Amino acid sequence: MPIICRLKYGECMKTYKIIDIDGNTIESPEPGTLGGYKRKKIYGKLDCKNALSHISKGQYVQHRVFFADEETAIAAGYRPCGKCMPDRYRDWKSRKGPPDSLNWFGKS
């Protein structure tokens, strides 16, 4: 996860680059809880074996993004990974069209 060190009161304060609900990269004092692949707009668990396999081969890294939570990933237009989040993926796939709210997988 990209980490930025900002000086505050003479001390280094870590911040992390994450994606907000509008799809913009922002700095956060907290790391993301989910990772994503920007080119295909997919989000999943940080320990997703499929994503880690691509990363270990040097692929995917430049298009890797992070999210604070699932709601933010959905609001930014990303869909669940079919490998590490199969239930969420099936729910997403069973819906027609892109999600326009959190209702597409049973949250409101």
N, C-alpha and C positions, 0 to 999 in steps of 0.2 A: 504494500500500500504506500503510495507516495507520501512522504513526510516532509513537512517544511518546518524549519526552526526559525521562530521569530523572537527577537529580543524584547523582553518586557521587564522593566525595572532591573535591567542588567542581567537577567537570567533568560536562558533559552526556554521558550514555550513551544512545545510541539503542536503542530496543527496538521491535519490530514486533508487531502483533496478528496471530496465526495461530490456526488451529483445531487442537485436539489430537485424539487417537484417540476421545475420548468426545464430540466435537462441541462442546466448550467453547472459548471464546476465551481465549487465554493470551498473555502477552508473551514474546517471544523476542529474544535478541541478534542472531539471524540472520533475514534476510527469507525469506519463503516461496519455494518453487521452482515452485509451481503455484497457479493461481487457481481460484476456484469461484463458482458461483451458488447461493446458499443456498436460494432458493425452490424450485428444481427439483433440488437436490442433484446438480449436475453439476460436475466438475472438468476442467481442461484447462491447456494451456500459457499462460504469461503473455502471449505474443504472438499468441494465437488471434484471427484476423481477425474471427470472428463476435462474440466477446466485446468486442473493441475497437470494433467498429461500434456495438454497443449502448451502450457506455460513452461514445462520442463524441456520442451523441444524448441523453446525460443519463439514460439508462435503466440499470438494473442496478447502478448504483454503490452504492446503499444496501444492496444484498443481496450485495455482493462479499465473498468470503472468501479466505483464503490458507492454504496447507498447506506444511509443511516438505518433504514428499515424497509420492510416490504411495501408499505403504503407509498413511500417515496418512489420506489422503483416502478410501481404500477402507474403512479401519477405522471412519471417522466416518460411513459409509453413503452416500458419494457415488459416482457412476458417471462413466465417461469421456465426454468431449465427442465427439460424432460428427463434428464438423467438423475439429478440429485433432488428434484422436487416433483416426482411423478404424479402425485395426487393433485397438486396445484396445476400442473401442466394439463392433466386430463380435464380439470374444471375449466381452464382457460380454453382449451381446444373445443370443448363442447358448446361454447358460446359462439354466437354469430358476430363477426366484426371485431374490431379492436375494443379493448375495455375503455369505457369513458367514465367509469367510476369504480369504487371499490366493491360495488355490488356484484361484479362478474365472478367473484369466487366466494360469495356468501357473507362478505363484511359490508357494513354500512357506516 
